[in-house]
Amino acid sequence: MLFRSRIGTLARYIKDARLGGMLVCPSEELLFLTGFSPMMCERFQGLFLTGSGECFYICNKIYTKEIDRAFGGRLKIYSWEDGEPMTDTVRQALAEHGLTGKTLGVNSSAQGFNVLDIMEECGVRFVNGLGIVEEARIIKSDQEVELLRKAAAIADDAFAAVVGFIRPGMTEADILAYLNERMTSSGGENFWGIVASGPNSSYPHYLGTSRKIEDRDLMILDFGCSCEGLYSDMSRTVFVGGITDEQRAVYGIVREAYEAGEAAAVGGAFIPDVDEAARGIIRKAGYGEYFFNRLGHGIGFMVHEAPDIKKNNRRNLLPGMAFSIEPGIYQAGKYGMRIENIVVATKDGNEVLNKASKEIIIL
């Protein structure tokens, strides 16, 4: 019933957008809609959904039995064997469902080379449908918010533990492994994380793991996990062995910006105003050029989804929207700092899901 409701919601958005249908390839988006997302290789596959709510699936025969089992035999599946033209099967399926000549939306995980082949051979046109898929899930239900709370609590617990674990001489990889173990043992799934130490902290999405922690380092810990499909995401900056006067001052600016952004991020708020509430503090302190990314991103069934909290997203926060507030200052090759919590807009304000301390922590 849950998945039928979600498919019905997306179908209404497809119809409102005056599209013939939507292609959703394996992804968290397909998982959200159906409760299932198989492995995707170079062979085309995906769920097609029409504006009337009719669904069918296309895949190579190596996936047919798995797909049929996942959907309980309730979904028509079209398939082809290796050595046969994929587009022949797609053309037949589209024709049988009245989609030939129509414009279809496509989700974020569709592979460009397959989409281009289908457009050329099968008489349809594809357009970016990511925003339509995102709108169908941008408002979280009470049950989904509760899962976000649980995922955030698991991340908070891992942070409280890891600050007692970090020591000079260990690597960024050692810290990531500890966070993974802690969150997994607490029931978290799909762990992900960034540990950016020393000058690596100046790169917001640093992905290395080999640097050894040194005395007088600072580091950004950015990590999370999922709980029944809903994700957490938090960041804290910690200091190893001490903190300079400059670092203390910069951290104070980042924290002030975070608190201003959090206070502004309430139900009904205009998103550009939320961004400016935090960004203005950093700019007035003279560090505006070092805060060059959005203030936050939506979260839910993916770590990054709608709504983006940025100056050109000209819409208002609605109750049930979940997103990060994460101002930062990043001075390339020197150091960076970030504080990040997940916030849910409510009718009367907001709820901050992460409870971990934002005080300066010197390890």
C-alpha positions as CSV (number, residue, x, y, z in Angstrom):
1,M,0.0,0.0,0.0
2,L,2.9,2.4,0.9
3,F,4.6,1.9,-2.5
4,R,1.3,2.1,-4.4
5,S,0.7,5.4,-2.7
6,R,4.2,6.7,-3.7
7,I,3.7,5.6,-7.3
8,G,0.3,7.3,-7.4
9,T,1.9,10.6,-6.1
10,L,4.6,10.5,-8.7
11,A,2.0,9.7,-11.4
12,R,0.1,12.9,-10.4
13,Y,3.3,15.0,-10.8
14,I,4.0,13.4,-14.2
15,K,0.5,14.3,-15.3
16,D,0.8,17.8,-13.9
17,A,4.1,18.2,-15.9
18,R,2.3,17.2,-19.0
19,L,4.7,14.3,-19.7
20,G,3.8,11.0,-21.1
21,G,5.6,9.1,-18.4
22,M,8.8,8.7,-16.4
23,L,11.7,6.3,-16.6
24,V,13.2,5.4,-13.2
25,C,16.4,3.3,-13.4
26,P,17.9,1.4,-10.4
27,S,18.7,3.9,-7.7
28,E,17.5,5.1,-4.3
29,E,14.7,6.7,-6.3
30,L,13.5,3.3,-7.5
31,L,13.9,1.9,-4.0
32,F,11.7,4.7,-2.7
33,L,9.0,4.0,-5.2
34,T,9.0,0.2,-5.1
35,G,11.0,-1.1,-2.1
36,F,13.5,-2.7,-4.5
37,S,16.5,-1.7,-6.6
38,P,18.6,-4.3,-8.4
39,M,22.2,-4.0,-9.5
40,M,22.6,-2.0,-12.6
41,C,25.3,-2.7,-15.2
42,E,25.8,-1.3,-18.8
43,R,22.7,-3.3,-19.9
44,F,19.6,-1.0,-19.9
45,Q,16.9,-1.5,-17.3
46,G,14.3,0.6,-15.6
47,L,10.7,1.1,-14.4
48,F,8.4,3.0,-16.8
49,L,5.5,4.9,-15.1
50,T,2.7,6.7,-17.0
51,G,0.7,9.6,-15.9
52,S,-2.2,7.3,-15.3
53,G,-0.2,5.2,-12.8
54,E,0.4,2.3,-15.2
55,C,3.8,0.6,-14.7
56,F,6.0,-1.8,-16.6
57,Y,9.7,-2.8,-16.4
58,I,12.3,-3.4,-19.1
59,C,15.5,-5.4,-18.5
60,N,17.9,-7.9,-19.9
61,K,16.9,-11.6,-19.4
62,I,19.7,-12.0,-16.8
63,Y,17.6,-9.9,-14.5
64,T,14.1,-11.1,-15.4
65,K,13.5,-13.7,-12.7
66,E,14.9,-11.4,-10.0
67,I,12.7,-8.5,-11.1
68,D,9.6,-10.8,-11.3
69,R,10.2,-12.1,-7.8
70,A,10.7,-8.7,-6.4
71,F,7.4,-7.4,-7.7
72,G,5.5,-10.6,-6.9
73,G,4.6,-11.3,-10.5
74,R,2.4,-8.2,-10.6
75,L,4.3,-6.2,-13.1
76,K,4.7,-6.8,-16.8
77,I,8.3,-7.3,-17.7
78,Y,9.8,-6.9,-21.2
79,S,13.3,-8.4,-21.8
80,W,15.8,-9.4,-24.4
81,E,18.9,-11.6,-24.6
82,D,22.5,-10.6,-25.1
83,G,23.0,-10.5,-28.8
84,E,19.6,-9.0,-29.5
85,P,19.0,-5.3,-30.0
86,M,17.8,-3.7,-26.7
87,T,15.9,-1.0,-28.6
88,D,13.7,-3.6,-30.4
89,T,12.3,-4.6,-27.0
90,V,12.0,-1.0,-25.7
91,R,10.2,0.1,-28.9
92,Q,7.6,-2.7,-28.5
93,A,7.0,-1.9,-24.9
94,L,6.6,1.8,-25.5
95,A,4.2,1.2,-28.4
96,E,2.0,-1.2,-26.3
97,H,1.6,1.4,-23.6
98,G,0.9,4.3,-25.9
99,L,4.2,6.1,-25.3
100,T,5.5,6.3,-28.8
101,G,6.0,9.9,-29.8
102,K,5.7,11.1,-26.2
103,T,8.0,13.1,-24.0
104,L,9.2,11.1,-20.9
105,G,11.0,12.3,-17.8
106,V,14.2,10.4,-16.7
107,N,15.6,10.1,-13.2
108,S,19.2,10.8,-12.0
109,S,20.7,7.3,-12.5
110,A,19.7,6.7,-16.2
111,Q,22.8,6.1,-18.3
112,G,23.2,8.7,-21.1
113,F,24.4,6.2,-23.8
114,N,21.2,4.1,-23.3
115,V,18.9,7.1,-23.2
116,L,20.4,8.4,-26.4
117,D,20.0,5.1,-28.2
118,I,16.4,4.8,-27.1
119,M,15.6,8.4,-28.3
120,E,17.2,7.7,-31.6
121,E,15.6,4.3,-32.3
122,C,12.3,4.2,-30.4
123,G,10.5,7.5,-31.2
124,V,10.4,9.1,-27.8
125,R,12.0,12.2,-26.3
126,F,13.6,12.3,-22.8
127,V,13.8,15.3,-20.6
128,N,15.3,15.8,-17.1
129,G,12.7,14.4,-14.7
130,L,14.8,14.6,-11.5
131,G,12.8,17.5,-10.1
132,I,9.6,15.6,-10.6
133,V,10.9,12.6,-8.7
134,E,12.2,14.8,-5.9
135,E,8.9,16.7,-5.5
136,A,7.2,13.3,-5.0
137,R,9.2,12.7,-1.9
138,I,10.3,16.2,-0.7
139,I,7.7,16.2,2.2
140,K,8.6,13.5,4.7
141,S,5.8,11.6,6.5
142,D,5.8,11.3,10.3
143,Q,7.1,7.7,9.9
144,E,9.9,8.9,7.7
145,V,10.9,11.7,10.1
146,E,11.1,9.2,12.9
147,L,13.5,7.1,10.8
148,L,15.6,10.3,10.2
149,R,15.7,10.8,13.9
150,K,16.9,7.3,14.5
151,A,19.6,7.6,11.8
152,A,20.7,11.0,13.4
153,A,20.9,9.4,16.8
154,I,23.2,6.7,15.5
155,A,25.5,9.3,14.0
156,D,25.4,11.3,17.3
157,D,26.4,8.2,19.2
158,A,29.3,7.5,16.8
159,F,30.6,11.0,17.2
160,A,30.5,10.8,21.0
161,A,32.6,7.6,20.7
162,V,35.1,8.6,18.1
163,V,36.3,11.7,19.9
164,G,37.7,9.3,22.6
165,F,39.3,7.1,19.9
166,I,41.3,9.6,17.8
167,R,45.0,9.8,18.5
168,P,48.0,11.2,16.6
169,G,49.7,8.6,14.4
170,M,46.5,6.9,13.2
171,T,45.3,7.4,9.7
172,E,42.1,9.0,8.3
173,A,41.2,5.4,7.2
174,D,41.5,4.2,10.8
175,I,39.0,6.7,11.9
176,L,36.6,5.9,9.1
177,A,36.8,2.2,10.0
178,Y,36.0,3.0,13.6
179,L,33.0,5.1,12.6
180,N,31.7,2.4,10.3
181,E,32.0,-0.3,13.0
182,R,30.3,1.9,15.6
183,M,27.4,2.9,13.4
184,T,26.9,-0.6,12.0
185,S,26.9,-2.1,15.5
186,S,24.2,0.4,16.5
187,G,21.9,-0.7,13.6
188,G,23.0,1.7,10.9
189,E,23.3,0.7,7.3
190,N,25.0,2.0,4.2
191,F,27.7,3.9,6.2
192,W,29.5,6.7,4.4
193,G,32.0,9.2,5.7
194,I,34.7,11.8,5.2
195,V,37.7,12.3,7.6
196,A,39.7,15.3,6.4
197,S,42.7,16.1,8.6
198,G,45.1,19.0,8.5
199,P,45.2,20.8,5.1
200,N,42.8,18.2,3.7
201,S,40.1,19.8,5.8
202,S,40.2,22.8,3.3
203,Y,38.6,20.6,0.6
204,P,34.8,20.3,1.4
205,H,34.4,16.8,-0.3
206,Y,37.9,15.4,0.3
207,L,38.0,11.7,-0.4
208,G,41.5,10.6,0.6
209,T,42.2,8.3,3.6
210,S,45.9,7.9,3.9
211,R,47.1,10.9,5.8
212,K,48.3,10.3,9.4
213,I,46.9,12.5,12.2
214,E,49.4,14.8,13.7
215,D,49.6,16.8,16.9
216,R,48.0,20.2,16.5
217,D,45.8,19.1,13.6
218,L,42.3,20.0,13.1
219,M,39.9,17.7,11.2
220,I,36.4,17.6,9.8
221,L,34.4,14.5,10.5
222,D,31.5,14.3,8.0
223,F,29.5,11.0,8.1
224,G,26.2,9.2,8.3
225,C,24.2,6.0,7.7
226,S,20.7,4.9,6.8
227,C,18.0,3.5,9.0
228,E,15.4,1.6,6.9
229,G,16.3,3.7,3.9
230,L,16.4,7.1,5.5
231,Y,19.8,8.8,5.9
232,S,21.7,10.8,8.4
233,D,24.5,13.4,7.7
234,M,26.4,15.4,10.3
235,S,29.7,17.2,10.4
236,R,31.9,18.4,13.3
237,T,35.3,20.0,13.4
238,V,37.6,18.8,16.2
239,F,41.1,19.8,17.2
240,V,44.0,17.5,18.2
241,G,46.3,18.7,20.9
242,G,45.4,22.3,20.9
243,I,43.8,25.2,19.0
244,T,45.3,28.5,17.8
245,D,43.7,31.9,18.5
246,E,43.0,32.3,14.8
247,Q,41.3,28.9,14.6
248,R,39.2,29.7,17.7
249,A,38.0,32.9,16.1
250,V,37.2,31.2,12.8
251,Y,35.3,28.4,14.6
252,G,33.3,31.0,16.4
253,I,32.3,32.6,13.1
254,V,31.2,29.2,11.7
255,R,29.2,28.4,14.8
256,E,27.5,31.8,14.8
257,A,26.6,31.3,11.1
258,Y,25.3,27.8,11.8
259,E,23.1,29.1,14.6
260,A,21.7,31.9,12.5
261,G,20.9,29.5,9.7
262,E,19.3,27.1,12.0
263,A,17.1,29.8,13.6
264,A,16.0,31.0,10.1
265,A,15.2,27.5,8.8
266,V,11.6,27.3,9.9
267,G,8.4,26.3,8.2
268,G,7.3,29.1,5.8
269,A,10.8,30.7,5.5
270,F,12.0,31.8,2.1
271,I,15.0,29.6,1.3
272,P,17.3,32.5,0.0
273,D,16.7,34.3,3.3
274,V,17.8,31.2,5.2
275,D,21.0,31.0,3.1
276,E,21.7,34.7,3.7
277,A,21.2,34.5,7.4
278,A,24.2,32.3,7.7
279,R,26.2,33.6,4.7
280,G,25.9,37.2,5.8
281,I,27.7,36.5,9.1
282,I,30.6,34.9,7.4
283,R,30.8,37.6,4.7
284,K,30.7,40.4,7.3
285,A,33.5,38.7,9.2
286,G,35.7,38.9,6.1
287,Y,35.6,35.3,5.1
288,G,32.9,35.4,2.4
289,E,35.2,34.2,-0.4
290,Y,35.9,31.0,1.7
291,F,32.2,30.0,1.9
292,F,31.5,29.2,-1.7
293,N,29.0,26.3,-1.5
294,R,25.3,26.1,-0.7
295,L,24.2,26.4,2.9
296,G,22.6,23.0,2.9
297,H,20.9,20.2,0.9
298,G,17.8,18.1,1.3
299,I,18.1,14.6,2.8
300,G,16.0,11.5,3.0
301,F,16.2,8.5,0.8
302,M,19.5,9.9,-0.5
303,V,22.1,11.9,1.3
304,H,21.7,14.7,-1.2
305,E,18.2,15.4,-2.5
306,A,15.8,18.3,-2.6
307,P,15.5,21.0,-1.3
308,D,18.8,22.7,-1.8
309,I,19.3,25.6,0.7
310,K,20.8,28.2,-1.6
311,K,20.2,31.7,-2.8
312,N,18.7,30.8,-6.1
313,N,16.2,28.2,-4.8
314,R,13.3,30.6,-4.7
315,R,10.8,28.7,-2.7
316,N,9.6,28.4,0.8
317,L,10.3,25.7,3.4
318,L,7.2,23.5,4.0
319,P,6.6,21.4,7.1
320,G,8.1,18.0,6.5
321,M,11.0,19.2,4.4
322,A,14.3,17.8,5.8
323,F,17.7,19.3,5.0
324,S,21.2,20.1,6.3
325,I,22.4,23.4,7.6
326,E,26.2,23.4,7.1
327,P,28.1,26.6,6.8
328,G,31.8,26.3,6.5
329,I,35.0,28.3,5.9
330,Y,37.6,26.6,3.6
331,Q,41.0,28.1,3.0
332,A,42.7,26.0,0.4
333,G,45.8,24.2,1.5
334,K,45.5,25.6,5.0
335,Y,42.4,24.3,6.8
336,G,38.7,24.2,6.7
337,M,35.9,24.1,9.3
338,R,32.3,23.0,9.1
339,I,29.3,22.4,11.5
340,E,26.4,20.4,10.1
341,N,23.1,19.2,11.5
342,I,19.9,17.9,9.9
343,V,16.9,20.1,10.4
344,V,13.2,19.3,9.7
345,A,10.9,22.3,9.0
346,T,7.7,22.1,11.1
347,K,4.4,24.1,11.1
348,D,5.6,26.1,14.2
349,G,9.3,26.3,13.5
350,N,11.8,23.4,13.1
351,E,13.3,20.3,14.7
352,V,17.0,19.8,14.9
353,L,17.7,16.1,14.7
354,N,21.4,16.0,15.7
355,K,22.1,16.6,19.3
356,A,25.9,16.3,19.4
357,S,27.8,19.2,21.0
358,K,28.9,22.1,18.9
359,E,31.4,23.3,21.5
360,I,35.1,23.4,20.7
361,I,36.5,19.9,21.3
362,I,40.2,19.5,21.8
363,L,41.3,15.9,21.8
